[in-house]
Amino acid sequence: MARNQLNFVIKEPYGVCGLIVPWNYPLLLLAWKMAPALAAGNTVVAKPSEHTPLSTLRAVRALEVLPEGVVNVVTGYGPEAGLPLVAHREVELVAFTGSQATGRKVAVTCAEQLKKCHLELGGNDPLIVDEGVDLEVAAKGAAWACYLNMGQVCTSAERFYVVGRAFDEFVERFVAFTRTLRIGDPLGPDVDLGPMVSAEQRAKVEKKIADSVSAGARLLVGGRRPDRLPKGFFYEPTALVDVDPSMPLMQEETFGPVAPIVRCRDIDEAIALADRSEYGLGASIYTNDLEHAMKAMEQVHAGTFWINDPLTDNDAGPFGGMRRSGIGRELGSEGIDDFRDSKHVHLDYVISPKPYWYPYRYERPRE
């Protein structure tokens, strides 16, 4: 850099950001998008899921102290509300959380206008259980990672790989603990699990289980609607073994309370199977071996990797997916940077002619 010159970078807001959030965590995921978008200086238009609009409308009342037009909400179904928001010429950035299929449509629409998009598209997260760990702790932790919110969490553990001698005891403890989980009205006392979100979502889970059993998987627990709860979209937490990696249950996001458990020869096979997915949102391992933990962390493609403590959130760290699980990050410094555009500024304190070799037409200096 020449004398009398200064170069620096400033971060500017994009302008209007469209925020599209799903039904499973309507307020949490809205906050993950809205807070950094506003902090970066943008205005927002939020579009909640058609299943959960009321919580969003109630939450934004707390933001009425902001100037008019800073926070806005549109409600409705995707075709008449979500798509027009994504396609609107004055929306400069779209942040979307939802299915991979819908995320592709969002990405294509944004690409047509060369606008920026963040996509968090779910996963098919693996959880590895190594030999030598406390299997009582691992079984309960794995059940938590699988059945939390009836498995309707983007980072739910959906594939379980158990190494060698740990397999039989882990399965026994996992099934025994699953049988103790209490299903019922989530607002009632002494309830661990509530209903699924819809009849359609429950039917998808039922079909995947039925197809897996037909293909040779063995059902150990659950796999049915509880007789005592005929109303509501209840479904028993389920575990299966003898599952083939090629089954859709192991290849696609299930988003339900289902734990397919696979026996592995050694840690290397468990890591290889865990990484055999087009998704890459999260992954977990229970191990007492630091070398195994580091090898799994390095070789499994996932935006978040949990060691001995699955599904623990940390708002100071970035959240997002690799591979087909998305583009961009939320939370952490990376999250706010994704809502700001970088501008490089070159400043010359002195206005003076450029040297003759500069590629503009300045007069050649005389000798």
C-alpha positions as CSV (number, residue, x, y, z in Angstrom):
1,M,0.0,0.0,0.0
2,A,1.4,3.4,-1.0
3,R,2.0,6.3,1.3
4,N,-1.1,8.4,2.2
5,Q,-3.4,5.4,1.6
6,L,-5.7,3.4,3.9
7,N,-7.7,0.2,3.2
8,F,-10.4,-1.1,5.5
9,V,-13.5,-3.3,5.4
10,I,-16.9,-2.4,6.7
11,K,-19.9,-4.7,7.2
12,E,-23.2,-3.5,5.9
13,P,-26.8,-4.9,6.2
14,Y,-28.4,-6.4,3.2
15,G,-31.7,-4.6,3.6
16,V,-34.9,-6.7,3.8
17,C,-34.5,-10.3,5.0
18,G,-37.1,-12.9,4.6
19,L,-37.2,-15.4,7.5
20,I,-39.0,-18.7,7.0
21,V,-39.3,-20.9,10.1
22,P,-40.7,-24.4,10.7
23,W,-43.3,-25.7,13.1
24,N,-41.1,-27.8,15.4
25,Y,-39.4,-24.9,17.2
26,P,-41.3,-21.8,15.9
27,L,-40.0,-19.3,18.4
28,L,-36.4,-20.6,19.0
29,L,-35.6,-20.8,15.3
30,L,-37.3,-17.4,14.7
31,A,-35.0,-15.9,17.3
32,W,-31.9,-17.6,15.8
33,K,-32.7,-15.7,12.5
34,M,-34.3,-12.5,13.7
35,A,-31.8,-11.5,16.4
36,P,-28.7,-11.5,14.2
37,A,-30.6,-10.0,11.2
38,L,-31.8,-7.0,13.3
39,A,-28.4,-6.7,15.1
40,A,-26.8,-6.5,11.7
41,G,-29.1,-3.6,10.7
42,N,-31.6,-5.3,8.5
43,T,-35.3,-5.2,8.5
44,V,-37.2,-8.5,8.5
45,V,-40.3,-10.2,7.2
46,A,-41.0,-13.4,9.0
47,K,-43.1,-16.2,7.7
48,P,-44.1,-18.9,10.3
49,S,-45.2,-22.4,9.4
50,E,-48.9,-22.7,8.7
51,H,-49.1,-25.1,11.6
52,T,-47.8,-22.6,14.2
53,P,-48.6,-19.0,13.2
54,L,-50.1,-17.9,16.6
55,S,-47.0,-18.2,18.6
56,T,-45.1,-16.0,16.1
57,L,-47.8,-13.4,16.0
58,R,-47.8,-13.3,19.8
59,A,-44.0,-13.1,20.1
60,V,-43.6,-10.1,17.7
61,R,-45.8,-8.0,20.0
62,A,-42.7,-7.7,22.2
63,L,-41.0,-5.9,19.3
64,E,-43.7,-3.2,18.7
65,V,-41.3,-0.8,20.4
66,L,-39.2,-0.9,17.3
67,P,-39.9,1.6,14.5
68,E,-42.7,0.6,12.2
69,G,-41.7,-1.6,9.4
70,V,-38.6,-3.1,11.1
71,V,-40.3,-6.4,12.0
72,N,-43.1,-7.7,9.8
73,V,-45.0,-11.0,9.6
74,V,-46.9,-12.7,6.8
75,T,-48.8,-15.9,7.5
76,G,-50.2,-18.6,5.2
77,Y,-49.2,-21.6,3.2
78,G,-46.0,-21.9,1.1
79,P,-47.4,-21.2,-2.4
80,E,-49.3,-18.1,-1.4
81,A,-47.1,-16.6,1.3
82,G,-43.6,-18.3,1.3
83,L,-42.9,-18.3,-2.4
84,P,-43.9,-14.7,-3.0
85,L,-41.7,-13.7,-0.1
86,V,-38.7,-15.5,-1.5
87,A,-39.3,-14.2,-5.0
88,H,-39.9,-10.5,-4.0
89,R,-37.4,-8.2,-5.6
90,E,-36.9,-6.1,-2.5
91,V,-36.0,-9.1,-0.3
92,E,-32.2,-9.3,-0.5
93,L,-31.6,-12.3,1.7
94,V,-33.7,-15.4,2.6
95,A,-33.1,-17.5,5.7
96,F,-35.0,-20.8,5.6
97,T,-35.3,-23.8,7.9
98,G,-37.3,-26.8,6.6
99,S,-37.2,-29.8,4.4
100,Q,-34.6,-30.5,1.7
101,A,-37.2,-30.5,-1.0
102,T,-38.5,-27.1,-0.1
103,G,-35.0,-25.8,0.5
104,R,-34.1,-26.6,-3.1
105,K,-37.0,-24.6,-4.4
106,V,-35.9,-21.7,-2.2
107,A,-32.4,-21.9,-3.5
108,V,-33.5,-22.0,-7.2
109,T,-35.7,-19.0,-6.7
110,C,-32.9,-17.1,-5.0
111,A,-30.4,-18.1,-7.7
112,E,-32.6,-16.7,-10.4
113,Q,-32.2,-13.2,-8.8
114,L,-28.6,-13.9,-7.5
115,K,-29.8,-13.1,-4.0
116,K,-28.2,-14.7,-0.9
117,C,-29.9,-17.5,1.0
118,H,-29.2,-19.4,4.2
119,L,-30.6,-23.0,4.2
120,E,-30.9,-25.3,7.2
121,L,-32.4,-28.4,5.7
122,G,-32.4,-31.1,8.4
123,G,-30.4,-34.2,8.7
124,N,-30.1,-37.9,9.2
125,D,-27.7,-37.7,12.2
126,P,-25.6,-40.6,13.3
127,L,-24.7,-41.5,16.9
128,I,-21.8,-43.9,17.6
129,V,-21.5,-45.9,20.8
130,D,-17.9,-47.1,21.4
131,E,-16.8,-50.0,23.5
132,G,-15.8,-49.3,27.1
133,V,-18.3,-46.5,27.9
134,D,-20.9,-46.5,30.6
135,L,-23.7,-48.1,28.7
136,E,-26.4,-47.0,31.1
137,V,-25.4,-43.4,30.5
138,A,-25.0,-44.0,26.8
139,A,-28.4,-45.7,26.5
140,K,-30.3,-42.9,28.2
141,G,-28.3,-40.2,26.3
142,A,-29.1,-41.9,23.0
143,A,-32.8,-42.2,23.9
144,W,-32.8,-38.5,24.7
145,A,-31.1,-37.7,21.4
146,C,-33.6,-39.8,19.5
147,Y,-37.0,-39.2,21.2
148,L,-36.7,-35.6,22.3
149,N,-39.8,-33.8,20.9
150,M,-40.9,-37.1,19.5
151,G,-37.9,-37.1,17.2
152,Q,-39.1,-34.0,15.5
153,V,-35.8,-32.2,15.9
154,C,-33.5,-31.4,12.9
155,T,-30.5,-32.7,14.9
156,S,-32.3,-35.8,16.3
157,A,-30.1,-38.9,16.3
158,E,-31.7,-41.1,13.6
159,R,-29.0,-43.8,13.0
160,F,-27.2,-45.7,15.8
161,Y,-23.9,-47.5,15.4
162,V,-22.7,-49.6,18.3
163,V,-19.2,-51.1,18.3
164,G,-18.4,-54.8,19.1
165,R,-19.0,-56.1,22.6
166,A,-21.1,-53.0,23.5
167,F,-23.9,-53.9,21.2
168,D,-26.0,-56.5,23.1
169,E,-25.9,-54.7,26.5
170,F,-26.5,-51.3,24.9
171,V,-29.6,-52.6,23.0
172,E,-30.9,-54.2,26.2
173,R,-30.5,-51.0,28.2
174,F,-31.9,-48.8,25.4
175,V,-35.0,-50.9,25.0
176,A,-35.6,-51.2,28.8
177,F,-35.3,-47.4,29.2
178,T,-37.6,-46.8,26.2
179,R,-40.3,-48.9,27.8
180,T,-40.3,-46.6,30.8
181,L,-41.1,-43.4,28.8
182,R,-44.6,-42.0,29.5
183,I,-46.7,-40.8,26.6
184,G,-49.6,-38.4,27.0
185,D,-50.8,-34.9,27.1
186,P,-47.6,-32.8,27.2
187,L,-49.3,-30.3,29.5
188,G,-50.1,-33.0,32.0
189,P,-48.0,-34.2,35.0
190,D,-45.5,-37.1,34.7
191,V,-45.3,-37.1,30.9
192,D,-42.2,-37.6,28.9
193,L,-43.5,-37.6,25.3
194,G,-46.4,-35.9,23.6
195,P,-48.0,-36.4,20.2
196,M,-46.5,-35.9,16.8
197,V,-47.4,-32.8,14.9
198,S,-49.9,-34.3,12.4
199,A,-51.5,-37.4,11.0
200,E,-49.5,-37.0,7.9
201,Q,-46.1,-37.0,9.7
202,R,-47.1,-40.0,11.8
203,A,-48.2,-41.9,8.7
204,K,-44.7,-41.3,7.1
205,V,-43.0,-42.7,10.2
206,E,-45.4,-45.7,10.2
207,K,-44.6,-46.5,6.6
208,K,-40.9,-46.3,7.0
209,I,-41.1,-48.7,9.9
210,A,-43.4,-51.1,8.0
211,D,-41.1,-51.0,5.0
212,S,-38.1,-51.7,7.1
213,V,-39.7,-54.7,8.9
214,S,-40.8,-56.1,5.6
215,A,-37.2,-55.8,4.3
216,G,-35.9,-57.8,7.3
217,A,-35.5,-55.4,10.2
218,R,-36.6,-56.6,13.6
219,L,-38.9,-54.5,15.9
220,L,-37.8,-54.6,19.5
221,V,-40.1,-52.0,21.1
222,G,-42.9,-49.6,20.0
223,G,-43.9,-49.4,16.4
224,R,-47.6,-48.7,17.1
225,R,-50.2,-46.2,18.2
226,P,-50.9,-46.5,21.9
227,D,-54.4,-47.9,22.5
228,R,-55.2,-45.8,25.4
229,L,-54.7,-42.5,23.4
230,P,-57.1,-42.8,20.5
231,K,-57.2,-39.0,20.0
232,G,-54.2,-37.1,18.9
233,F,-51.2,-38.1,16.8
234,F,-49.5,-40.3,19.4
235,Y,-47.0,-43.0,18.5
236,E,-44.9,-45.2,20.7
237,P,-41.1,-44.7,20.7
238,T,-39.6,-47.4,18.6
239,A,-36.3,-49.3,18.3
240,L,-35.2,-51.8,15.6
241,V,-32.2,-54.0,14.9
242,D,-31.1,-56.0,11.8
243,V,-31.3,-52.8,9.8
244,D,-29.7,-52.6,6.5
245,P,-27.8,-49.4,5.6
246,S,-29.7,-49.3,2.2
247,M,-33.1,-49.0,3.8
248,P,-34.8,-45.6,3.5
249,L,-35.0,-45.4,7.3
250,M,-31.2,-45.1,7.2
251,Q,-30.9,-42.9,4.1
252,E,-33.6,-40.3,4.6
253,E,-34.7,-37.9,7.4
254,T,-37.4,-39.6,9.4
255,F,-38.4,-36.9,11.9
256,G,-40.0,-39.3,14.3
257,P,-39.3,-41.4,17.4
258,V,-37.5,-44.2,15.7
259,A,-34.1,-45.7,16.6
260,P,-32.5,-48.1,14.1
261,I,-29.5,-49.7,15.8
262,V,-26.6,-51.3,13.8
263,R,-23.9,-53.6,15.1
264,C,-20.3,-52.6,13.9
265,R,-17.1,-54.7,14.0
266,D,-14.9,-51.8,15.2
267,I,-14.7,-48.0,15.4
268,D,-13.5,-47.7,11.9
269,E,-16.6,-49.4,10.5
270,A,-18.9,-47.3,12.7
271,I,-17.2,-44.1,11.5
272,A,-17.5,-45.1,7.9
273,L,-21.2,-46.0,8.2
274,A,-21.9,-42.8,10.1
275,D,-20.4,-40.7,7.3
276,R,-22.3,-42.6,4.6
277,S,-25.0,-40.0,4.1
278,E,-25.9,-37.1,1.9
279,Y,-26.8,-35.1,5.0
280,G,-24.3,-33.5,7.4
281,L,-26.1,-31.5,10.1
282,G,-25.0,-33.2,13.3
283,A,-23.3,-36.3,14.6
284,S,-22.5,-37.7,18.1
285,I,-20.2,-40.2,19.8
286,Y,-20.0,-41.8,23.2
287,T,-16.4,-42.9,23.8
288,N,-13.6,-42.9,26.4
289,D,-10.9,-43.1,23.7
290,L,-9.7,-39.6,22.7
291,E,-8.1,-41.0,19.5
292,H,-11.5,-42.5,18.5
293,A,-13.2,-39.2,19.3
294,M,-10.8,-37.2,17.2
295,K,-10.9,-39.6,14.3
296,A,-14.7,-39.6,14.3
297,M,-14.8,-35.8,14.6
298,E,-12.4,-35.4,11.6
299,Q,-14.0,-38.1,9.3
300,V,-17.7,-37.6,9.8
301,H,-19.0,-34.6,7.8
302,A,-21.3,-32.7,10.2
303,G,-21.8,-29.0,11.1
304,T,-21.9,-29.9,14.8
305,F,-20.2,-32.8,16.4
306,W,-21.0,-33.8,20.0
307,I,-18.7,-35.9,22.1
308,N,-20.3,-37.6,25.1
309,D,-23.1,-35.0,25.3
310,P,-25.5,-35.2,22.3
311,L,-27.8,-32.4,21.3
312,T,-26.5,-29.7,23.6
313,D,-27.0,-26.2,22.2
314,N,-24.4,-23.5,22.6
315,D,-25.5,-20.1,21.2
316,A,-21.9,-18.9,21.1
317,G,-21.0,-21.5,18.5
318,P,-22.1,-21.6,14.8
319,F,-25.0,-23.9,13.8
320,G,-25.6,-25.2,10.3
321,G,-25.1,-28.2,8.0
322,M,-22.6,-29.6,5.6
323,R,-23.3,-31.4,2.4
324,R,-27.1,-31.4,1.6
325,S,-28.0,-30.2,5.1
326,G,-27.7,-26.6,4.1
327,I,-25.8,-23.4,3.4
328,G,-24.6,-20.8,5.9
329,R,-24.5,-20.7,9.6
330,E,-26.7,-19.3,12.5
331,L,-25.5,-18.3,16.0
332,G,-22.0,-17.3,17.0
333,S,-20.0,-14.6,15.2
334,E,-20.5,-16.6,12.0
335,G,-24.2,-16.2,12.3
336,I,-24.3,-12.4,12.5
337,D,-21.7,-12.2,9.7
338,D,-24.1,-14.1,7.4
339,F,-26.5,-11.2,7.7
340,R,-23.9,-8.6,6.7
341,D,-22.2,-7.9,3.4
342,S,-18.5,-7.0,3.3
343,K,-17.4,-3.7,1.6
344,H,-13.8,-3.1,1.0
345,V,-12.9,0.6,1.1
346,H,-9.7,2.1,-0.4
347,L,-8.9,5.7,0.7
348,D,-6.2,8.0,-0.7
349,Y,-5.7,11.0,1.5
350,V,-4.1,13.0,-1.3
351,I,-5.7,13.6,-4.7
352,S,-2.9,13.3,-7.2
353,P,-2.3,12.1,-10.8
354,K,-1.5,8.4,-11.2
355,P,1.8,7.3,-12.6
356,Y,2.0,7.1,-16.4
357,W,1.9,3.3,-16.3
358,Y,-1.5,3.2,-14.6
359,P,-4.1,1.8,-17.0
360,Y,-6.0,5.1,-17.3
361,R,-5.1,8.0,-19.6
362,Y,-2.9,10.2,-17.5
363,E,-0.2,12.4,-19.1
364,R,3.2,10.8,-19.2
365,P,5.6,12.7,-17.0
366,R,8.3,14.7,-18.7
367,E,11.9,13.7,-18.2
